């Protein structure tokens, strides 16, 4: 098929229902050698770990992952692979929100198997997979946001989960990752994934810079987790005074 590359398209499946994963896995395996199933995941931490380990080309992602939202995963996954949302929700706003967050397309679970395989090939080729009405809404939304996004500070792109990590790092700036991860009820691996994403969004590469940025923009305040557009700033000299000796910060 012309939509597939000469090399197998590496696919990661993310869904919290084991029976759905089993069916999707069989579908992907039926399309060999054009498609290759690299792994399956049922939650955020498993999905991020699989991304780091297997580097898939396409992620087939369900938005409802039990107690977790697939929407929070989209920006992180989309920075490394083409994300195709597989959902049972026929809500136009769902398609718009997912694509604006970085997904390359949305397909419904009720679609024929052949169409799901075709959608995987299309998004891997760089094409969107949306119906015309959804595409129109997405373009309108992107157009409206274009001006405001260009003026938004880098930390406006942080997810709620990432802001909690930032706050924990500032509160325990001299603590090792193991302690911070335990305080957040996360694995060290998941914490490292969050930090990697945060560093990329803020354009930094070490924790001391993260602490400086967080304190300058008051990201460690409780309200900062809820209010992503808070413009309040504090002078840099005040930040340096609060931070103390930079050598106390874990790297």
Secondary structure, 3 states (H helix, E strand, C coil): CCCCCCCCEEEEEECCCHHHHHHHHHHHHHCCCCEEEEEEECCHHHHHHHHHHHCCCEEEECCEECCEECHHHHHHHHCCCEEEEEECCCCHHHHHHHHHHCCCEEEECCCCHHHHHHHHHHHHCCCCECCHHHHHHHHHHHHHHHHHHHHCCHHHHCCHHHHHHHHHHHHCCCCCHHHHHHHCCCCHHHHHHHHHHHHHHHCCCCHHHHHHHHHHCCCCCHHHHHCCCCCCCCCHHHHHHHHCCHHHCCC
